Amino acid sequence: RKKAPAPPSQMAEPAGGWDAFHLFIFNNARLPEAALNHNVSGKVRLQFTVGPDFKPIHIQVLQALGYGCEAEAKRLIDLFTWGPPGASVVVELPFVR
């Protein structure tokens, strides 16, 4: 029997928990070359819903930095498994020189 999707008001969490996600970001986030060249640093804030395959869908940029940082942030959250399906989450990813 299939489990019903979580109500949209429920918040998603990364597989392995938030500490594992933050460690992953620390070890894998790369400041894009364009951001390095323009001395950009700060945070990208994204909001998304967890799809039935536990991957992010409907990704929206809430806070942008430009210079390729949003694409890098999306790449990073796409690499993680999230749950429960149907839940939403807001994530801040730091990009620091």
DSSP file (Angstrom, degrees, kcal/mol; ACC not computed):
  #  RESIDUE AA STRUCTURE BP1 BP2  ACC     N-H-->O    O-->H-N    N-H-->O    O-->H-N    TCO  KAPPA ALPHA  PHI   PSI    X-CA   Y-CA   Z-CA
    1    1 A R              0   0    0      0, 0.0     2,-0.2     0, 0.0     0, 0.0   0.000 360.0 360.0 360.0 133.3    0.0    0.0    0.0
    2    2 A K        -     0   0    0      1,-0.1     2,-0.3     0, 0.0     0, 0.0  -0.515 360.0-120.7 -78.7 142.8    1.3    3.4   -1.0
    3    3 A K        -     0   0    0     -2,-0.2     3,-0.1     1,-0.1    -1,-0.1  -0.650  31.7-113.0 -80.0 137.2    1.8    6.1    1.6
    4    4 A A        -     0   0    0     -2,-0.3    -1,-0.1     1,-0.1     0, 0.0  -0.405  39.4 -97.0 -67.6 144.7   -0.3    9.3    1.0
    5    5 A P        -     0   0    0      0, 0.0    81,-0.2     0, 0.0    -1,-0.1  -0.254  45.0 -99.8 -60.1 151.1    1.8   12.4    0.1
    6    6 A A        -     0   0    0     79,-1.9    -3,-0.0     1,-0.1     0, 0.0  -0.367  44.4 -94.6 -67.9 149.5    2.5   14.8    3.0
    7    7 A P    >   -     0   0    0      0, 0.0     3,-2.2     0, 0.0    -1,-0.1  -0.408  36.1-115.3 -63.2 145.4    0.3   17.8    3.3
    8    8 A P  T 3  S+     0   0    0      0, 0.0    80,-0.5     0, 0.0    -2,-0.1   0.720 112.0  65.8 -56.9 -23.1    1.9   20.8    1.6
    9    9 A S  T 3  S+     0   0    0     78,-0.1     2,-0.2     2,-0.1    78,-0.1   0.688  80.8  97.2 -75.1 -15.8    2.2   22.7    4.9
   10   10 A Q  S <  S-     0   0    0     -3,-2.2    78,-1.6    76,-0.1     2,-0.3  -0.514  77.9-123.9 -73.6 139.0    4.7   20.1    6.2
   11   11 A M  B     -a   88   0A   0     76,-0.2    78,-0.2    -2,-0.2     2,-0.1  -0.616  20.5-128.7 -85.9 142.3    8.3   21.1    5.9
   12   12 A A        -     0   0    0     76,-1.9    78,-0.1    -2,-0.3    -1,-0.1  -0.441  18.7-158.4 -83.0 160.4   10.8   18.9    4.0
   13   13 A E  E     -D   83   0B   0     70,-3.1    70,-1.8    -2,-0.1     2,-0.1  -0.985  22.9-107.1-136.9 149.7   14.1   17.7    5.3
   14   14 A P  E >   -D   82   0B   0      0, 0.0     3,-2.3     0, 0.0    68,-0.3  -0.459  45.3 -95.5 -73.0 147.9   17.2   16.4    3.6
   15   15 A A  T 3  S+     0   0    0     66,-3.4    66,-0.1     1,-0.3    67,-0.0  -0.421 116.0  24.0 -59.4 133.4   18.0   12.7    3.8
   16   16 A G  T 3  S-     0   0    0     -2,-0.1     4,-0.5     4,-0.1    -1,-0.3   0.329 124.4 -89.9  88.8  -8.1   20.4   12.3    6.6
   17   17 A G    <>  -     0   0    0     -3,-2.3     4,-1.7     1,-0.2     5,-0.1  -0.145  49.2 -64.3  93.9 171.2   19.3   15.5    8.3
   18   18 A W  H  > S+     0   0    0      1,-0.2     4,-2.8     2,-0.2     5,-0.2   0.828 127.5  58.1 -68.2 -34.3   20.3   19.1    8.2
   19   19 A D  H  > S+     0   0    0      1,-0.2     4,-2.2     2,-0.2    -1,-0.2   0.925 107.7  47.7 -62.8 -42.5   23.8   18.5    9.6
   20   20 A A  H  > S+     0   0    0     -4,-0.5     4,-2.2     2,-0.2    -1,-0.2   0.894 112.5  50.0 -63.6 -39.8   24.6   16.2    6.8
   21   21 A F  H  X S+     0   0    0     -4,-1.7     4,-2.6     2,-0.2    -2,-0.2   0.934 110.7  48.2 -64.2 -46.9   23.2   18.7    4.3
   22   22 A H  H  X S+     0   0    0     -4,-2.8     4,-2.5     1,-0.2    -2,-0.2   0.879 111.8  50.0 -63.7 -37.5   25.2   21.6    5.7
   23   23 A L  H  X S+     0   0    0     -4,-2.2     4,-2.1    -5,-0.2    -1,-0.2   0.907 110.1  51.2 -64.7 -41.6   28.4   19.4    5.6
   24   24 A F  H  X S+     0   0    0     -4,-2.2     4,-1.7     2,-0.2     5,-0.2   0.922 111.4  47.5 -59.9 -45.8   27.7   18.5    2.0
   25   25 A I  H  X S+     0   0    0     -4,-2.6     4,-2.6     1,-0.2     3,-0.2   0.926 110.7  51.8 -62.6 -45.6   27.2   22.2    1.1
   26   26 A F  H  < S+     0   0    0     -4,-2.5    -1,-0.2     1,-0.2    -2,-0.2   0.889 116.7  40.0 -57.9 -40.2   30.5   23.1    2.9
   27   27 A N  H  < S+     0   0    0     -4,-2.1    -1,-0.2    -5,-0.1    -2,-0.2   0.689 127.4  29.5 -83.8 -19.5   32.4   20.4    1.0
   28   28 A N  H  < S+     0   0    0     -4,-1.7     2,-0.2    -3,-0.2    -3,-0.2   0.611  82.5 109.9-121.5 -15.5   30.8   20.8   -2.4
   29   29 A A     <  -     0   0    0     -4,-2.6     2,-0.5    -5,-0.2    44,-0.0  -0.461  46.1-167.0 -68.3 132.3   29.7   24.4   -3.0
   30   30 A R        -     0   0    0     -2,-0.2    42,-0.1    39,-0.1     3,-0.0  -0.983  21.4-129.8-122.0 127.6   31.8   26.2   -5.5
   31   31 A L        -     0   0    0     -2,-0.5     5,-0.1    65,-0.2    37,-0.1  -0.652  38.5-114.9 -72.5 119.8   31.7   30.0   -6.0
   32   32 A P     >  -     0   0    0      0, 0.0     4,-2.3     0, 0.0     3,-0.4  -0.171  19.2-115.7 -57.4 150.9   31.3   30.4   -9.8
   33   33 A E  H  > S+     0   0    0      1,-0.2     4,-2.8     2,-0.2     5,-0.2   0.871 115.8  55.3 -56.7 -40.6   34.2   32.0  -11.7
   34   34 A A  H  > S+     0   0    0      1,-0.2     4,-1.2     2,-0.2    -1,-0.2   0.892 108.5  48.5 -61.7 -38.6   32.0   35.0  -12.6
   35   35 A A  H  4>S+     0   0    0     32,-0.7     5,-2.7    -3,-0.4    -2,-0.2   0.896 111.3  50.1 -67.8 -40.0   31.2   35.6   -9.0
   36   36 A L  H ><5S+     0   0    0     -4,-2.3     3,-1.3     1,-0.2    -2,-0.2   0.929 109.7  51.1 -60.5 -45.2   34.9   35.3   -8.1
   37   37 A N  H 3<5S+     0   0    0     -4,-2.8    -1,-0.2     1,-0.3    -2,-0.2   0.759 114.8  42.9 -65.2 -25.7   35.8   37.8  -10.8
   38   38 A H  T 3<5S-     0   0    0     -4,-1.2    -1,-0.3    -5,-0.2    -2,-0.2   0.233 110.5-118.6-105.9  12.2   33.2   40.3   -9.5
   39   39 A N  T < 5 +     0   0    0     -3,-1.3     2,-0.4     1,-0.2    -3,-0.2   0.877  55.3 165.2  55.1  42.9   34.0   39.8   -5.8
   40   40 A V      < +     0   0    0     -5,-2.7     2,-0.3    -6,-0.1    -1,-0.2  -0.740   6.2 155.7 -93.5 135.7   30.5   38.5   -5.1
   41   41 A S        +     0   0    0     -2,-0.4     2,-0.3    55,-0.1    55,-0.2  -0.976  20.8  87.2-151.9 157.0   29.6   36.8   -1.8
   42   42 A G  E     -B   95   0A   0     53,-3.4    53,-3.8    -2,-0.3     2,-0.4  -0.990  68.7 -48.6 152.2-154.1   26.4   36.2    0.1
   43   43 A K  E     -B   94   0A   0     -2,-0.3     2,-0.5    51,-0.2    -2,-0.1  -0.914  28.4-151.7-122.0 144.5   23.5   33.8    0.3
   44   44 A V  E     -B   93   0A   0     49,-2.4    49,-3.0    -2,-0.4     2,-0.5  -0.961  16.9-156.8-107.1 130.3   21.1   32.4   -2.3
   45   45 A R  E     -BC  92  63A   0     18,-1.8    17,-2.9    -2,-0.5    18,-1.7  -0.942  13.6-177.8-112.0 126.3   17.7   31.5   -0.9
   46   46 A L  E     -BC  91  61A   0     45,-2.9    45,-2.9    -2,-0.5     2,-0.4  -0.902  13.2-161.1-121.8 149.6   15.6   28.9   -2.7
   47   47 A Q  E     +BC  90  60A   0     13,-2.5    13,-3.2    -2,-0.3     2,-0.3  -0.992  23.5 155.7-126.5 138.9   12.2   27.5   -2.2
   48   48 A F  E     -B   89   0A   0     41,-2.2    41,-2.2    -2,-0.4     2,-0.3  -0.965  35.8-120.9-153.6 168.9   11.0   24.2   -3.7
   49   49 A T  E     -BC  88  57A   0      8,-2.7     8,-3.1    -2,-0.3     2,-0.6  -0.867  31.5-116.8-111.3 148.4    8.6   21.3   -3.3
   50   50 A V  E     - C   0  56A   0     37,-2.7    36,-3.3    -2,-0.3    37,-0.1  -0.771  31.6-143.5 -88.2 123.9    9.6   17.7   -2.9
   51   51 A G    >   -     0   0    0      4,-3.2     3,-2.1    -2,-0.6    36,-0.1  -0.210  31.3 -94.1 -79.0 174.0    8.4   15.6   -5.8
   52   52 A P  T 3  S+     0   0    0      0, 0.0    -1,-0.1     0, 0.0    -2,-0.0   0.702 127.0  57.1 -63.2 -19.4    7.2   12.0   -5.6
   53   53 A D  T 3  S-     0   0    0      2,-0.2    29,-0.1    28,-0.0    -2,-0.0   0.250 120.2-110.0 -93.7  12.4   10.8   10.8   -6.5
   54   54 A F  S <  S+     0   0    0     -3,-2.1    28,-3.0     1,-0.3    -4,-0.0   0.694  81.9 121.9  67.6  21.5   12.1   12.7   -3.4
   55   55 A K  S    S-     0   0    0     26,-0.2    -4,-3.2     1,-0.0    -1,-0.3  -0.830  71.5 -93.0-111.5 153.0   13.8   15.3   -5.7
   56   56 A P  E     +C   50   0A   0      0, 0.0     2,-0.3     0, 0.0    -6,-0.2  -0.392  46.4 174.8 -66.3 137.1   13.2   19.1   -5.7
   57   57 A I  E     +C   49   0A   0     -8,-3.1    -8,-2.7     1,-0.2     0, 0.0  -0.907  56.9  29.9-133.2 164.3   10.6   20.4   -8.1
   58   58 A H  E    S-     0   0A   0     -2,-0.3     2,-0.3   -10,-0.2    -1,-0.2   0.918  77.7-168.7  53.2  49.6    9.1   23.9   -8.7
   59   59 A I  E     -     0   0A   0    -11,-0.1     2,-0.4    -3,-0.1   -11,-0.2  -0.547   5.8-172.6 -75.0 128.6   12.4   25.6   -7.6
   60   60 A Q  E     -C   47   0A   0    -13,-3.2   -13,-2.5    -2,-0.3     2,-0.7  -0.967  22.3-131.8-122.3 138.7   12.0   29.3   -7.0
   61   61 A V  E     +C   46   0A   0     -2,-0.4   -15,-0.2   -15,-0.2     3,-0.2  -0.813  26.6 172.8 -88.5 119.1   14.8   31.8   -6.3
   62   62 A L  E    S+     0   0A   0    -17,-2.9     2,-0.4    -2,-0.7   -16,-0.2   0.748  75.4  21.4 -94.5 -30.9   13.8   34.0   -3.3
   63   63 A Q  E    S-C   45   0A   0    -18,-1.7   -18,-1.8     7,-0.0    -1,-0.3  -0.965  77.5-165.9-141.6 121.1   17.1   35.8   -2.9
   64   64 A A        -     0   0    0     -2,-0.4   -21,-0.1   -20,-0.2   -20,-0.0  -0.722  23.5-177.0-109.1 155.6   19.6   36.0   -5.8
   65   65 A L        -     0   0    0     -2,-0.3    -1,-0.1     1,-0.1   -21,-0.1   0.544  36.5-149.2-115.2 -23.7   23.3   36.9   -6.0
   66   66 A G    >   +     0   0    0      1,-0.1     3,-1.7   -26,-0.0    -1,-0.1  -0.289  64.3  93.3  81.1-173.2   23.7   36.6   -9.8
   67   67 A Y  T 3  S-     0   0    0      1,-0.3   -32,-0.7     2,-0.1   -33,-0.2   0.768 122.1 -54.2  56.9  31.9   26.9   35.6  -11.6
   68   68 A G  T 3> S+     0   0    0    -34,-0.1     4,-1.8   -33,-0.1    -1,-0.3   0.414 107.1 119.6  90.0  -1.8   25.9   31.9  -11.7
   69   69 A C  H <> S+     0   0    0     -3,-1.7     4,-2.4     1,-0.2     5,-0.1   0.861  73.0  53.6 -66.9 -35.4   25.3   31.5   -8.0
   70   70 A E  H  > S+     0   0    0      2,-0.2     4,-2.5     1,-0.2    -1,-0.2   0.909 108.2  49.8 -66.3 -40.7   21.7   30.5   -8.5
   71   71 A A  H  > S+     0   0    0      1,-0.2     4,-2.2     2,-0.2    -1,-0.2   0.898 111.9  48.7 -63.7 -39.9   22.6   27.7  -10.9
   72   72 A E  H  X S+     0   0    0     -4,-1.8     4,-2.1     2,-0.2    -2,-0.2   0.902 110.6  50.7 -66.2 -40.9   25.2   26.4   -8.5
   73   73 A A  H  X S+     0   0    0     -4,-2.4     4,-2.2     2,-0.2     5,-0.2   0.920 111.2  48.2 -62.9 -43.7   22.6   26.5   -5.6
   74   74 A K  H  X S+     0   0    0     -4,-2.5     4,-2.1     1,-0.2    -2,-0.2   0.902 109.3  53.8 -63.2 -40.5   20.1   24.5   -7.8
   75   75 A R  H  X S+     0   0    0     -4,-2.2     4,-1.0     1,-0.2    -1,-0.2   0.916 109.3  49.0 -59.2 -43.2   22.8   22.0   -8.7
   76   76 A L  H >< S+     0   0    0     -4,-2.1     3,-0.5     1,-0.2     4,-0.4   0.916 112.0  45.3 -66.5 -44.6   23.6   21.4   -5.0
   77   77 A I  H >< S+     0   0    0     -4,-2.2     3,-1.0     1,-0.2    -1,-0.2   0.834 108.2  59.1 -71.1 -27.9   20.0   20.9   -3.9
   78   78 A D  H 3< S+     0   0    0     -4,-2.1    -1,-0.2     1,-0.2    -2,-0.2   0.779  98.9  59.4 -66.4 -25.7   19.3   18.6   -6.9
   79   79 A L  T << S+     0   0    0     -4,-1.0     2,-0.3    -3,-0.5    -1,-0.2   0.621  96.9  76.8 -77.8 -12.5   22.1   16.3   -5.7
   80   80 A F  S <  S-     0   0    0     -3,-1.0     2,-0.4    -4,-0.4   -59,-0.0  -0.679  77.6-128.0-101.1 153.4   20.3   15.7   -2.4
   81   81 A T        -     0   0    0     -2,-0.3   -66,-3.4   -66,-0.1     2,-0.3  -0.846  31.4-170.1 -96.9 135.1   17.3   13.5   -1.6
   82   82 A W  E     -D   14   0B   0    -28,-3.0   -70,-0.0    -2,-0.4    -5,-0.0  -0.793   9.5-108.1-123.5 162.5   14.5   15.2    0.3
   83   83 A G  E     +D   13   0B   0    -70,-1.8   -70,-3.1    -2,-0.3   -32,-0.0  -0.981  65.8  20.8-164.9 162.9   11.4   14.1    2.0
   84   84 A P  S >  S-     0   0    0      0, 0.0     3,-1.8     0, 0.0   -34,-0.3   0.612  75.6-117.5 -83.8 159.2    8.5   13.8    2.5
   85   85 A P  T 3  S+     0   0    0      0, 0.0   -79,-1.9     0, 0.0   -34,-0.2  -0.281  99.0  27.9 -57.0 142.2    7.0   14.1   -1.0
   86   86 A G  T 3  S+     0   0    0    -36,-3.3   -35,-0.1     1,-0.3     2,-0.1   0.216  94.7 118.5  90.5 -14.6    4.6   17.1   -1.3
   87   87 A A    <   -     0   0    0     -3,-1.8   -37,-2.7   -36,-0.1    -1,-0.3  -0.398  54.5-138.4 -81.7 161.8    6.4   19.0    1.4
   88   88 A S  E     -aB  11  49A   0    -78,-1.6   -76,-1.9   -80,-0.5     2,-0.3  -0.832  17.7-173.9-119.3 160.4    8.0   22.4    0.8
   89   89 A V  E     - B   0  48A   0    -41,-2.2   -41,-2.2    -2,-0.3     2,-0.4  -0.996  18.9-147.9-151.8 149.6   11.3   23.9    2.0
   90   90 A V  E     - B   0  47A   0     -2,-0.3     2,-0.4   -43,-0.2   -43,-0.2  -0.990  24.0-172.6-117.5 129.2   13.2   27.1    2.0
   91   91 A V  E     - B   0  46A   0    -45,-2.9   -45,-2.9    -2,-0.4     2,-0.5  -0.970  14.9-154.3-126.5 137.0   17.0   26.7    1.9
   92   92 A E  E     - B   0  45A   0     -2,-0.4   -47,-0.2   -47,-0.2    -2,-0.0  -0.954  11.8-167.0-107.9 127.1   19.8   29.3    2.2
   93   93 A L  E     - B   0  44A   0    -49,-3.0   -49,-2.4    -2,-0.5     2,-0.2  -0.963  14.7-137.0-116.1 122.3   23.1   28.5    0.6
   94   94 A P  E     - B   0  43A   0      0, 0.0     2,-0.5     0, 0.0   -51,-0.2  -0.558  15.1-170.9 -80.3 139.7   26.2   30.6    1.4
   95   95 A F  E     + B   0  42A   0    -53,-3.8   -53,-3.4    -2,-0.2     2,-0.4  -0.943  19.6 167.9-127.6 107.3   28.6   31.7   -1.3
   96   96 A V              0   0    0     -2,-0.5   -65,-0.2   -55,-0.2   -55,-0.1  -0.959 360.0 360.0-128.3 138.3   31.6   33.2    0.3
   97   97 A R              0   0    0     -2,-0.4   -56,-0.1   -58,-0.1    -1,-0.1   0.483 360.0 360.0 -65.5 360.0   35.0   34.2   -1.2
